[in-house]
């Protein structure tokens, strides 16, 4: 499934009963000019990024202490790659994803430090 197909699904195109919302219209407009290769890359990247985040959240929620540095390491690596792509291709959407990841890293760092300060 490509980004354009997801955008069409979200927007309800092809269904006269579903009106186009502002976000769905923007999403369709933003993705229709992307090449097939870019769409597949973005889809795979978002899928892997999401799967890693789900795994890290599961580890953090179960209290697996090694998940904190692992989460920081992996998310920081993603942020580094996203910054590379951002400076190369100037994508507003990627800038938003990167900012969200930075906030998540700061929250994980804060919680890990709080956890480390507590007596055993």
C-alpha positions as CSV (number, residue, x, y, z in Angstrom):
1,X,0.0,0.0,0.0
2,X,1.4,3.4,-1.0
3,X,1.0,6.7,0.7
4,X,-1.3,7.9,-2.1
5,X,-3.5,4.8,-1.5
6,X,-3.6,5.6,2.3
7,X,-4.5,9.2,1.5
8,X,-7.3,8.1,-0.8
9,X,-8.6,5.7,1.9
10,X,-8.4,8.4,4.6
11,X,-10.1,10.9,2.4
12,X,-12.8,8.5,1.3
13,X,-12.2,9.2,-2.4
14,X,-14.5,7.2,-4.6
15,X,-17.2,7.3,-2.0
16,X,-19.8,10.0,-2.6
17,X,-21.1,9.6,0.9
18,X,-17.8,10.7,2.5
19,X,-17.0,14.4,2.2
20,X,-13.4,15.5,1.8
21,X,-12.1,17.1,4.9
22,X,-9.4,19.7,5.0
23,X,-6.7,17.3,6.3
24,X,-7.7,14.6,3.8
25,X,-7.6,17.1,0.9
26,X,-4.2,18.4,2.0
27,X,-2.9,14.8,2.4
28,X,-4.1,13.9,-1.1
29,X,-2.6,17.0,-2.6
30,X,0.7,16.5,-0.8
31,X,1.2,12.9,-1.9
32,X,0.0,12.9,-5.5
33,X,3.2,14.4,-6.8
34,X,5.5,11.9,-5.1
35,X,7.2,9.3,-7.2
36,X,6.4,5.6,-6.7
37,X,9.8,5.0,-5.2
38,X,9.4,7.9,-2.7
39,X,6.0,6.6,-1.7
40,X,7.3,3.1,-1.1
41,X,10.3,4.4,0.8
42,X,8.1,6.7,3.0
43,X,5.7,3.9,3.6
44,X,8.4,1.4,4.7
45,X,10.2,4.0,6.8
46,X,7.0,5.0,8.7
47,X,6.1,1.3,9.2
48,X,9.5,0.4,10.6
49,X,9.6,3.6,12.7
50,X,6.2,2.8,14.1
51,X,7.0,-0.9,14.8
52,X,10.2,0.1,16.7
53,X,8.2,2.7,18.7
54,X,5.5,0.1,19.6
55,X,8.3,-2.3,20.8
56,X,10.0,0.3,22.8
57,X,6.7,1.4,24.4
58,X,5.9,-2.2,25.3
59,X,9.4,-2.5,27.0
60,X,9.0,0.8,28.8
61,X,5.5,-0.1,30.1
62,X,6.7,-3.4,31.4
63,X,9.4,-1.7,33.4
64,X,12.3,-3.2,31.3
65,X,15.0,-0.8,32.4
66,X,17.2,-1.6,29.4
67,X,14.4,-0.2,27.2
68,X,15.3,3.4,28.3
69,X,18.8,3.6,26.8
70,X,17.7,1.5,23.9
71,X,14.8,3.8,23.1
72,X,17.1,6.8,23.4
73,X,19.7,5.3,21.1
74,X,17.2,4.2,18.4
75,X,15.1,7.3,18.5
76,X,18.3,9.5,18.4
77,X,19.5,7.5,15.4
78,X,16.1,8.1,13.7
79,X,16.3,11.8,14.5
80,X,19.8,12.0,13.0
81,X,18.6,10.3,9.8
82,X,15.4,12.5,9.7
83,X,17.6,15.6,10.1
84,X,19.8,14.4,7.2
85,X,16.6,13.9,5.0
86,X,15.2,17.2,6.2
87,X,18.2,19.3,5.3
88,X,18.4,17.5,1.9
89,X,14.7,17.6,0.9
90,X,13.1,20.3,3.1
91,X,9.9,18.4,4.0
92,X,7.5,20.2,6.4
93,X,5.9,16.9,7.4
94,X,9.3,15.4,8.2
95,X,10.1,18.5,10.3
96,X,7.0,17.8,12.4
97,X,7.8,14.1,12.8
98,X,11.3,15.1,13.9
99,X,10.1,17.6,16.4
100,X,7.7,15.0,17.9
101,X,10.5,12.5,18.1
102,X,12.7,15.1,19.9
103,X,10.0,15.7,22.4
104,X,9.6,11.9,22.9
105,X,13.4,11.5,23.5
106,X,13.3,14.3,26.0
107,X,10.4,12.7,27.9
108,X,12.1,9.3,27.9
109,X,15.3,10.9,29.1
110,X,13.5,12.7,31.9
111,X,11.6,9.5,33.0
112,X,14.8,7.4,32.9
113,X,16.7,10.0,35.1
114,X,13.7,10.0,37.5
115,X,13.8,6.2,37.7
116,X,17.6,6.2,38.3
117,X,17.3,8.6,41.2
118,X,14.8,6.4,43.1
119,X,16.4,4.2,45.7
120,X,16.2,0.4,44.9
